[in-house]
Amino acid sequence: MDREQEEMQFLGFSGVYRESYKIIFAWRKIFSKITLTLILPLSFIFLIHIEVSNILFGKIVKNTQQMMETPQGTPQYHTLSNMISSEWTTFMLFKLIYFTFLLIFSLLSTSAVVYTIASIYTAREVTFSKVMTVVPKVWKRLMVTFLCTFAAFFVYNVMAVLVIIIWALTTGGRSGGVGLFVVLAVFYFAGFVYLTVVWNLASVVTVLEDSCGIGAMLKSNALIRGKTGLSVLIFLKLLVSFGLIQFLFKKTVVHGWRLGSVDRTLYGIVCLVLFSQLYLFQLVIQTVLYFVCKSYHHQNIDKSALSDHLEVYHGEYEPLKAKDVQMEESHV
């Protein structure tokens, strides 16, 4: 990044995008290696799970319909019932394996990209081998943050269910109940988006500072203040972009029965490349946004101290110390 930290706070929506593009283009060689090693497998896992899930769930629906049309107590009914139970077990096991590998590659990709950008920011030499040495150490810290975020989402959704139950028991069937439900749905979506934005920035905080878990989430929440609109706008635009790629994949590959096998393969490759590039872009953006928020709060980054703590000692990743690198606040 060739911008001074004091200038970062003035970056708006288009400025964050331009800065992210510049970083990727200037360091395309190392980002290409990260993409091929970590992000491309993640993208393949995400897209192929859509295809496999569609096939497995389609069998469950088909056999369930046949079972409903079959008299109970007959051998065919018991056979279909056993098949459905087995198919549901396979489906749930597949989902578990999918989420496990998706989480692993997601955390590894985040570690690699954030660490690389931090190294670029401090103007220290960064190579793919160095990045891959540090990544497993940072990954453990990101896992703690993820588990805390997962717990926060779980509590949030439980509270949302309780609110819906209360709504159903009180005003669900009365006049104005639908309007109240729409208002509650809007508030739920807004809260969900905000929690996701906090989680994304907390991942960067986990890599670059000495906080992880709840501490990283609290710091992320404090950093977003003043840049909430920008953060949410960026997230929503990326969410729509990911949704469009997923829609394209479903229409052309999963449900592309009118296309030939070659056409479906080509569309699948296009979706894979688009998803990989967009995911890399997202990780770079959320790291740039971290520096924007730091600059907005006038928290200066000691590049030399940050560079020292990004070094690898005996194969161990050294987290940034608050007193040294955690960007002590300076008042303007």
N, C-alpha and C positions, 0 to 999 in steps of 0.2 A: 504494500500500500504506500503510495507516494504522497498521500495527504498528511498534513500535520494533525495531531490529535484534536487541537482546538477547533479545527475546521470540520471535524466529523459531525459535530452536533447540528450543523446546518444542512446536512444531507436530508432530503425528503425522499418520497417514494421513488422517483426516477433516479435520484442521486445514489441511493442504496443499490439499485439495480445496475447502474453504470459502474459503480465501484466493484461490485461482485463480478461483472463481466470482465473488467480489467484484470482482476486478480486471476481468474481462471485462464484468460488468454495469455497473460504474461508468464504464468507457471503451468502451462498446459501439459508439459511433459510429465511432471510429477502427479498432477491431477488425473491425467489419463491412466497412469499406473494404478492410482488409488481406485479409479472407477472400474478398471478391468479386474482388479483383485477383490474388491469388496462391494462396490455399489452395483456392478453388473450382476453378480450372483444374487444379491438382495432383490434386484428388479425381476430377475428370472423367477425367483421363489414366489414373489408377490403375484406375478402374472400367471404362472403355471398353476398356482393354487386356485385361481378363478376357474380355469378350465377343468381341473380335477374335481373341485367342489361341485361344479355344475353336473358333471357326469355321475358322481356318487349320489348327490341329492336327487337327480333325475330318476335313478333306479329306485330310491326309497319312495318317491311319489308314485311311480308306476306300480310297484308292488303293493303299496298301501291302497291304491284304487282297486286293484284286483282282489285284495283281501276283503274290502268292503262289499264287493259284489259276490263273494264266495260265502256260502252258508257256514255258520259257526259249527264247530265240532267235527267238521270233515277233515280227512287227512290233508287235503290241499290247503285248507285254512291254516292248519298247524304248520305246514311246510312254509307257507308265505309268512306266517308270524315269526318263525325262527329266522327266515331270511332277512326280514326287516330288522330284527334285533341285531343280527350280525352286521348288517349294513350300517346301522346307526353307530355300532361300536367302531367299525372301520372309519366312518366319517368323523367321529369325535377324536379318534386316535390321530387321524391325518391332520385335523385342525390343531391338535396339541403339538405335533411335530412341526407343523408350519409356523406357528407362533413362536416356537422355541428358536428355530433357525432365523426367522425374520428379526427377532429381538437381538440375537447375537450379531448378525451382520449389520443391523442398524446402529448398535452401540459401537461396534468396531469402526464403521464408516464415520460416525460422528467424531470419535477420538482422532482418527487420522486427519480429517479435514480441518478440525479446529486447531489441532497441534501444528499442522502445516502452516496455516494462516498466521498463527502466533509467531512461528519461526520467521516467516516472511516479514511480519511487522517489525520484529527486532533486528532484521537484516543479518541474521545468522545463517550459516550454511545449512541447508536442509536437503536431505536426500531421501529417497524412498526407503532405503534400508534403515535409516535412522528412525523414520516415522513408524515403520513396522516393528521396530524394537520397543518403542515407547507405547504403542497402541494397547498391547495386552495389559499393561499396568494401569492405564487410564480407564480401560474398559471396566475394571472392577469398581472404580469410583462411580462411573456412570450407572452401573447396575444398582447401586445404593440409591441414587437419585431417582432412577426409574421406579424402584419398588415403593419409595415414598410417594411419588406421583401417582402410581397405581392405587395406592391406599387412599389418596386424596380424591381420585376419580370415583373410587368405590363408595366412599362416604357421601360424595356429592350425588351420585345416582340413587343411593338408598334414601337420602333426604328428598330427592325428586319424586321417588315412588310414593313416599309417605304423603307428600303434598298432593299428588294425584288421587290417592285414596281418600284423603280428606275432602278434596274437591268433589269426588264422585258421591261421597256420603252426604254432602251438604248442598251443593248447588249443581251437581251434575245434570239432573233432569229438569231443572227449573229455568225460568226465563233469565237470560243473561249468562247462563252457565257456559255456553259455547264461547262467548266473548272472553270470559274469564280464563277459559282453557287456552285460548290463543295467546292471551297476555302471559300466562304461565309458561307456555311453550317458547315464547320469545325470550323471556328471562332465562329459561333453562339453556337455550342455545347460546345466548350471550355469555353466560357463566362457563359453559363448556368450552367455547372458543377462547375465553380469557385464560382458563386453566391450561389449555393446550399451548398458548403463547408463552405462559410462565414456564411450562415444562421445557419448551424448546430453548429458551434463553438460559434456564437453569442447567441445561446440558453443557452449554458453553462455560458457564460459571464453574461447573464441576471440573472441567479440564484446565481452566486457566487460573483458578484460585484455590485456596485451601479449604473450601467448603464443599460439602456434598450432602445429598439427602435433603432433609428439611431446611438446613442452613442455606443450601444453594437455592431452594425454592423461595425462601424469604428474601434473599439478596436479589433474585430475579424479579420478584414482585416489586421491590423498591426501585430497581433500575428502570422498569417499564413505565413507572409514573412520569408523566410528562411526554412520553412517546407511545402512549397506549393506542391512540388512533393510527399511527404509522404502523405499529406492530400488528394490530388486528387487520388492517388493510392488506399488508403484505401476506399475512397468513391466509386470508380469504381468497386472494388472487391465486396463490399457490394451490390452495385446496380445489378451486375451480379447475385449474390446469390439470391437476392429478385426476380429477373426476372426468374430464374430457378424454384423457388418455385411456382411462379404465372403460369408459363408454365405447370408445373406438375399438378397444380390444374385444369387448363382449360382442359388439355388432359384427365385426369382421372375422374374428377367430372363433370365439365360443359359439355364436349363433350364425356364423357365416356359412350356412348350408348351401347357399346358391353359388358360393365361390369354389374354385378348384383347390386342391390340396396345396398346389404351388402358391396360389394367390394368398391363401390363409397363412402359409409360412412366411411369405414376404411381409404381410401385414403384421404378423407376430413379431418379426424382427424390427420393423419400424416402431412398433409400440415399445419394444424392449429398449431400443436406443433412446427414444424420446423420454421414457420413464427414467432411465439411468442419468441422462443429462439434466433432467429437471430435478432429480433428487440431489445430485451434486450441487446444482445451483441453489437449492433450498438450504443445504448445509453451509454454503459460503455466505448466503444472505443472512442467516441467523447469527453467524459469527461477526459479520460486518455490523449488524444491528446492535450487537453487544458493545462494540467500540463506539457506536453512535450514542448509545444510552450512557456510557461512561463519560463521554465528552460532554453530553448535555448536563450531567450532574457535576461537571468540573472536577472529575476525579482523574488526575494525571497518572499516566502509566510510566513507570521507570523502566525504560527499554533495556538498560544494562542488567538490572536486577531480574527482569523477566527472562532475559536471555540466559542468565546463569541458572535459573531454576528450570529452564527447559532442557538443560543438559541431562544426559543419562549417566548416572553413576552406578557402576557395577551392575548394569542391566536394570536398575530400578528407576522408576519415574519419580522425580521429586516434585510434590505439589507446591504450588506457590504459597509463600508465607504472607500473612496479612500485613505484617509490619514492614515487609520488604517490597512486595510486588502488588499487593492487592489494591493498588491504585489509590494512594492516599488522597483525600479530597483537598483541593486547593480552591480558595475563594477568589473570585474575580471581582 
